């Protein structure tokens, strides 16, 4: 599993100045913290959700009040694989990555209070950029290859409570800490034979560990026969990066943004549901501490439709279709906003039902997306798989 964020603004400045080939996650994931990891399970992915307002997805750190919807002790996890292609300066680069962005646990108590725990990816940055060039050596020159690479990540570990206040109103809160590490490397290899053995290859870099507090509070209001409306606020706190393993330099502390989410589901018929939501996070104050970088007011909107009126392989199932659009959180100061657009779809299957209770369910979500800016364009395909199991 690879997750990351960066504290090495110096290496990042070099990355922006160096054209070349990229590999691994995404060219856009090199921008300071990288891409915020997609929050939620495969059902939320398929519906274009921003992580809130869906019934039946209670183990979500950004929808803490939804935990009361699940009446059985349960565990759920999600895995993702991504394949893509980026175009920059007339060149084309393919990339791919696999990760497990979330795992959650929930334990209901007397159908009134639910205890939750989640380990969720927050910021993803796994990239490598290479440049071939001629370096002056004495009276001549030699071909060298410079590689800048980042490997690591930031996740959050949270514990929470959700409580039903009235039959139609629930509230929830969770709190925890950021966890993770990142390794940054710059390596130079000399490709010309005349200097082989005289100028040895070399590598520099460092390691950083991450920490800091984070918390989310939210509520859900149900309208029987009509739908539900949910909202949440996340206090991002401070993300602290501390050098480890003999890495030189002082630690870095950056403000994480407040995040606001509102979402809801409308019941169109007994088997047809419409979901929509918005997500706002302002990274401007974070970018103030980083030279040459601008922060965006990241506004995302998404939604989708779900049909549950059919069976697949003899099991009750659901088909989903969604769309999401929004800005990436960081960009160089000379760059225009980086816009991401995603079309999604998916399938959900109730694997095991006993007397009307779903004890096991699986979901598959697929996304076809693009990211566009004045420097790069990128297309990607992402496959997400989720499994939830309950104990009766």
C-alpha positions as CSV (number, residue, x, y, z in Angstrom):
1,X,0.0,0.0,0.0
2,X,1.4,3.4,-1.0
3,X,0.2,6.6,0.4
4,X,1.9,9.9,0.8
5,X,2.3,13.6,1.3
6,X,5.4,15.8,1.0
7,X,7.4,18.1,3.1
8,X,10.3,18.4,0.6
9,X,9.4,21.7,-1.1
10,X,12.9,22.1,-2.3
11,X,12.8,18.9,-4.3
12,X,9.4,19.8,-5.5
13,X,10.6,23.1,-6.9
14,X,13.1,21.1,-9.0
15,X,10.3,18.8,-10.1
16,X,8.4,21.8,-11.5
17,X,11.4,23.1,-13.3
18,X,12.4,19.8,-14.9
19,X,10.6,18.4,-18.0
20,X,10.8,14.7,-18.4
21,X,8.9,11.4,-18.0
22,X,6.7,10.6,-15.0
23,X,5.7,7.2,-13.7
24,X,3.7,5.5,-10.9
25,X,0.7,7.5,-9.6
26,X,0.1,10.7,-11.4
27,X,1.9,13.8,-12.6
28,X,-0.5,15.9,-10.6
29,X,0.3,13.9,-7.4
30,X,3.6,15.7,-7.2
31,X,2.0,19.0,-6.3
32,X,2.9,19.5,-2.6
33,X,0.6,17.1,-0.8
34,X,-0.4,15.2,-3.9
35,X,-4.0,14.2,-4.7
36,X,-6.4,13.9,-1.9
37,X,-7.4,10.2,-1.9
38,X,-10.9,9.4,-3.0
39,X,-13.0,9.0,0.2
40,X,-15.5,6.2,0.5
41,X,-16.2,2.7,-0.7
42,X,-16.9,1.4,-4.2
43,X,-20.6,2.3,-3.9
44,X,-19.7,6.0,-3.2
45,X,-17.2,5.9,-6.1
46,X,-19.8,4.5,-8.5
47,X,-22.3,7.2,-7.6
48,X,-19.9,10.1,-7.9
49,X,-20.4,10.8,-4.2
50,X,-18.3,13.3,-2.2
51,X,-18.5,10.9,0.8
52,X,-21.7,11.9,2.6
53,X,-25.5,11.5,2.4
54,X,-25.8,7.9,1.3
55,X,-27.7,5.4,3.3
56,X,-26.1,2.0,3.6
57,X,-22.5,3.2,3.8
58,X,-22.1,3.9,7.5
59,X,-18.4,3.3,8.0
60,X,-17.2,6.7,6.6
61,X,-15.0,9.2,8.5
62,X,-16.6,12.1,6.7
63,X,-20.2,11.0,7.4
64,X,-19.9,10.1,11.1
65,X,-23.6,10.2,12.0
66,X,-24.4,7.5,9.4
67,X,-23.0,4.8,11.7
68,X,-26.3,4.3,13.4
69,X,-27.8,3.0,10.1
70,X,-25.9,-0.3,10.5
71,X,-27.4,-2.5,13.3
72,X,-24.9,-5.3,13.2
73,X,-21.2,-5.4,14.1
74,X,-19.4,-5.0,10.8
75,X,-16.0,-4.7,9.1
76,X,-15.5,-3.2,5.6
77,X,-12.5,-2.6,3.4
78,X,-11.8,-1.1,0.0
79,X,-9.1,-1.6,-2.6
80,X,-8.3,0.4,-5.7
81,X,-6.2,0.0,-8.9
82,X,-5.5,2.9,-11.3
83,X,-4.2,3.0,-14.8
84,X,-3.6,6.2,-16.7
85,X,-1.8,8.2,-19.3
86,X,-0.4,11.7,-19.0
87,X,0.6,14.2,-21.8
88,X,3.1,17.0,-21.2
89,X,5.2,18.9,-23.7
90,X,4.4,16.6,-26.5
91,X,5.4,13.5,-24.5
92,X,3.2,10.7,-23.3
93,X,3.7,8.7,-20.0
94,X,1.8,5.8,-18.7
95,X,1.3,5.2,-15.0
96,X,-0.4,2.7,-12.7
97,X,-0.9,2.2,-8.9
98,X,-2.7,-0.1,-6.5
99,X,-3.7,0.8,-2.9
100,X,-6.1,-0.1,-0.1
101,X,-7.5,3.4,0.9
102,X,-9.8,2.4,3.7
103,X,-10.8,-0.1,6.3
104,X,-13.6,0.5,8.9
105,X,-15.1,-1.2,11.9
106,X,-18.5,-0.5,13.6
107,X,-20.1,-1.9,16.7
108,X,-23.7,-0.9,17.5
109,X,-25.0,-0.8,21.0
110,X,-28.7,-1.3,21.6
111,X,-29.5,0.3,18.2
112,X,-29.0,3.7,19.7
113,X,-25.2,4.3,19.8
114,X,-22.5,3.0,17.4
115,X,-18.8,2.9,18.1
116,X,-16.6,3.3,15.0
117,X,-13.0,3.0,14.0
118,X,-11.5,3.8,10.6
119,X,-8.1,3.8,8.9
120,X,-8.3,5.9,5.8
121,X,-5.9,7.3,3.2
122,X,-5.9,11.1,3.2
123,X,-3.1,12.3,0.8
124,X,-1.6,10.2,-2.0
125,X,1.8,11.0,-3.5
126,X,3.8,8.3,-5.2
127,X,5.7,9.6,-8.3
128,X,8.9,9.5,-10.2
129,X,10.2,12.0,-12.8
130,X,13.3,11.5,-15.0
131,X,15.3,13.9,-17.2
132,X,18.1,13.1,-19.5
133,X,20.5,16.0,-20.2
134,X,24.2,17.0,-21.0
135,X,26.3,18.0,-18.1
136,X,29.5,20.0,-18.6
137,X,32.6,18.1,-17.3
138,X,36.0,19.8,-17.8
139,X,36.3,20.8,-21.5
140,X,33.6,18.4,-22.7
141,X,30.3,17.0,-21.5
142,X,28.6,13.8,-20.5
143,X,25.1,12.5,-20.7
144,X,23.4,12.1,-17.3
145,X,20.0,10.9,-16.1
146,X,18.4,12.7,-13.1
147,X,15.6,11.0,-11.2
148,X,13.3,12.6,-8.6
149,X,11.1,10.1,-6.7
150,X,8.7,10.2,-3.8
151,X,7.2,7.1,-2.1
152,X,5.0,7.2,1.0
153,X,1.8,8.7,2.3
154,X,-0.5,10.2,4.9
155,X,-3.5,8.4,6.4
156,X,-5.8,9.0,9.4
157,X,-6.7,6.7,12.2
158,X,-10.0,7.7,13.9
159,X,-12.4,6.5,16.6
160,X,-15.9,7.8,16.8
161,X,-19.4,7.7,18.2
162,X,-22.7,8.0,16.4
163,X,-26.0,8.4,18.3
164,X,-29.7,8.4,17.3
165,X,-31.3,11.5,18.9
166,X,-34.8,10.9,17.5
167,X,-36.1,8.4,15.0
168,X,-35.2,10.8,12.2
169,X,-32.1,12.6,13.6
170,X,-28.7,11.2,14.2
171,X,-25.4,12.9,15.1
172,X,-21.8,11.7,15.1
173,X,-18.3,12.7,15.9
174,X,-14.9,11.1,15.4
175,X,-11.3,12.1,16.2
176,X,-7.9,10.8,15.7
177,X,-4.4,11.3,14.3
178,X,-2.5,11.6,11.0
179,X,-0.1,8.7,10.4
180,X,2.4,8.1,7.6
181,X,5.8,8.6,6.2
182,X,7.4,9.6,2.9
183,X,10.8,9.0,1.3
184,X,12.2,11.5,-1.1
185,X,15.2,10.7,-3.4
186,X,17.3,12.5,-6.0
187,X,19.6,10.2,-8.0
188,X,22.0,11.0,-10.8
189,X,23.6,8.4,-13.1
190,X,26.3,9.1,-15.7
191,X,25.6,7.5,-19.1
192,X,28.7,8.4,-21.1
193,X,31.4,5.8,-21.3
194,X,34.4,8.2,-21.3
195,X,33.7,9.2,-17.6
196,X,32.6,5.8,-16.4
197,X,34.6,5.0,-13.3
198,X,35.7,8.6,-12.8
199,X,32.4,10.2,-11.9
200,X,30.4,7.7,-9.7
201,X,26.6,7.7,-9.6
202,X,25.2,9.3,-6.5
203,X,21.9,9.6,-4.6
204,X,20.6,12.0,-1.9
205,X,17.3,12.3,-0.1
206,X,15.6,11.8,3.2
207,X,12.7,10.4,5.2
208,X,9.9,12.1,7.1
209,X,7.2,10.9,9.5
210,X,3.8,12.6,9.8
211,X,1.5,13.3,12.7
212,X,-1.2,15.7,13.8
213,X,-4.8,15.7,15.1
214,X,-8.0,15.6,13.0
215,X,-11.7,15.5,13.8
216,X,-15.1,15.4,12.1
217,X,-18.6,16.1,13.3
218,X,-21.8,15.6,11.4
219,X,-25.5,14.9,11.4
220,X,-28.1,13.1,9.3
221,X,-31.8,14.0,9.0
222,X,-34.1,11.4,7.6
223,X,-37.4,12.1,5.8
224,X,-39.4,8.8,5.8
225,X,-40.5,8.0,2.2
226,X,-38.7,11.0,0.8
227,X,-35.0,10.7,1.5
228,X,-32.2,11.9,3.8
229,X,-29.9,15.0,4.2
230,X,-26.5,15.0,5.8
231,X,-23.8,17.4,6.6
232,X,-20.3,17.4,8.2
233,X,-17.4,19.6,9.2
234,X,-13.8,18.5,9.4
235,X,-11.2,20.3,11.4
236,X,-7.9,19.4,9.6
237,X,-5.6,20.7,12.3
238,X,-1.9,20.8,11.6
239,X,0.1,18.2,9.6
240,X,3.6,17.8,11.1
241,X,6.5,16.3,9.1
242,X,9.5,15.3,11.2
243,X,12.8,14.1,9.7
244,X,13.8,10.6,10.6
245,X,16.6,8.1,9.9
246,X,19.4,10.7,10.0
247,X,17.7,13.1,7.6
248,X,19.1,16.6,7.9
249,X,16.9,19.7,8.5
250,X,14.1,20.8,10.7
251,X,10.5,19.6,10.8
252,X,7.7,21.3,8.9
253,X,4.2,22.1,10.1
254,X,1.5,23.0,7.7
255,X,-2.1,23.9,8.2
256,X,-4.7,21.4,6.9
257,X,-8.0,23.0,5.8
258,X,-11.4,23.0,7.3
259,X,-13.6,20.9,5.1
260,X,-17.4,21.1,4.6
261,X,-19.6,18.5,3.0
262,X,-23.3,18.4,2.4
263,X,-25.1,15.6,0.6
264,X,-28.5,13.9,0.3
265,X,-30.5,11.1,-1.2
266,X,-33.9,11.4,-2.7
267,X,-36.2,8.4,-3.0
268,X,-37.7,8.4,-6.5
269,X,-39.4,5.1,-6.2
270,X,-39.1,1.9,-4.2
271,X,-36.1,0.8,-6.2
272,X,-34.7,4.1,-7.6
273,X,-32.6,6.7,-5.7
274,X,-30.9,9.9,-6.6
275,X,-27.8,11.2,-4.7
276,X,-26.0,14.5,-4.9
277,X,-23.4,16.4,-2.7
278,X,-20.9,19.2,-2.5
279,X,-17.4,19.4,-0.9
280,X,-15.5,22.5,-0.1
281,X,-11.9,22.8,1.3
282,X,-9.7,25.9,1.0
283,X,-5.9,25.1,0.8
284,X,-4.9,28.8,0.4
285,X,-3.4,29.1,3.9
286,X,-1.4,25.9,3.4
287,X,0.1,27.2,0.2
288,X,1.3,30.4,1.8
289,X,4.1,28.5,3.5
290,X,5.3,27.0,0.2
291,X,7.3,29.1,-2.3
292,X,6.1,29.0,-5.9
293,X,2.9,27.2,-5.0
294,X,-0.7,28.4,-5.1
295,X,-3.6,26.8,-3.2
296,X,-7.0,26.3,-4.6
297,X,-10.4,26.6,-3.0
298,X,-11.2,23.0,-3.8
299,X,-14.9,22.8,-4.7
300,X,-16.2,19.4,-5.8
301,X,-19.7,18.5,-6.8
302,X,-21.0,15.0,-7.6
303,X,-24.0,12.8,-7.7
304,X,-25.6,9.7,-9.3
305,X,-28.5,7.4,-9.6
306,X,-29.0,3.9,-8.1
307,X,-31.4,1.2,-9.2
308,X,-31.9,-1.7,-6.9
309,X,-34.8,-3.6,-8.7
310,X,-33.0,-6.5,-10.2
311,X,-31.0,-9.7,-9.4
312,X,-27.6,-10.8,-10.5
313,X,-26.4,-14.4,-10.2
314,X,-29.5,-15.0,-8.1
315,X,-28.7,-12.3,-5.6
316,X,-30.4,-8.9,-5.1
317,X,-28.3,-6.3,-6.7
318,X,-27.9,-2.6,-7.6
319,X,-26.7,-0.7,-10.7
320,X,-25.2,2.8,-10.3
321,X,-24.1,5.6,-12.5
322,X,-22.5,8.9,-11.4
323,X,-20.5,12.0,-12.2
324,X,-18.0,14.2,-10.2
325,X,-16.2,17.4,-11.0
326,X,-13.8,19.6,-9.0
327,X,-10.5,21.3,-8.6
328,X,-7.2,19.8,-7.4
329,X,-5.9,21.5,-4.2
330,X,-2.5,22.8,-5.4
331,X,-0.8,24.1,-8.5
332,X,2.3,26.2,-9.4
333,X,1.7,30.0,-9.2
334,X,2.1,30.3,-12.9
335,X,-0.4,27.4,-13.6
336,X,-4.2,27.6,-14.2
337,X,-6.5,25.6,-11.9
338,X,-6.3,21.9,-12.4
339,X,-9.8,20.5,-13.1
340,X,-10.8,16.9,-12.6
341,X,-13.9,15.3,-14.3
342,X,-15.0,11.8,-13.6
343,X,-17.8,9.6,-15.1
344,X,-18.4,6.5,-12.9
345,X,-20.6,3.4,-12.6
346,X,-20.8,0.2,-10.7
347,X,-22.5,-2.9,-9.4
348,X,-23.5,-4.0,-5.9
349,X,-24.4,-7.5,-4.8
350,X,-25.9,-8.7,-1.5
351,X,-23.8,-11.9,-1.1
352,X,-25.6,-13.2,2.0
353,X,-29.0,-12.3,3.4
354,X,-30.6,-14.0,6.5
355,X,-34.2,-13.0,7.4
356,X,-33.9,-9.7,5.6
357,X,-30.5,-8.8,7.2
358,X,-27.6,-8.4,4.8
359,X,-24.6,-10.1,6.3
360,X,-22.2,-9.7,3.4
361,X,-22.2,-7.4,0.4
362,X,-19.7,-6.5,-2.3
363,X,-19.5,-3.5,-4.5
364,X,-17.5,-2.7,-7.7
365,X,-17.0,0.8,-8.9
366,X,-15.3,2.0,-12.1
367,X,-14.2,5.6,-13.0
368,X,-13.2,7.2,-16.3
369,X,-11.6,10.5,-15.5
370,X,-9.4,13.3,-16.8
371,X,-7.4,16.1,-15.3
372,X,-6.6,19.2,-17.3
373,X,-4.3,22.2,-16.8
374,X,-2.2,24.5,-19.0
375,X,0.9,22.3,-18.5
376,X,-0.5,18.7,-18.3
377,X,-3.4,16.7,-19.4
378,X,-4.1,13.3,-17.9
379,X,-6.6,10.5,-18.5
380,X,-7.2,7.6,-16.1
381,X,-9.3,4.5,-15.4
382,X,-9.8,3.4,-11.8
383,X,-11.3,0.2,-10.4
384,X,-12.5,0.0,-6.8
385,X,-13.7,-3.0,-4.9
386,X,-15.4,-3.0,-1.5
387,X,-16.5,-5.8,0.8
388,X,-18.5,-5.5,4.0
389,X,-19.2,-8.4,6.4
390,X,-21.4,-8.4,9.5
391,X,-21.9,-10.7,12.4
392,X,-25.4,-11.5,13.5
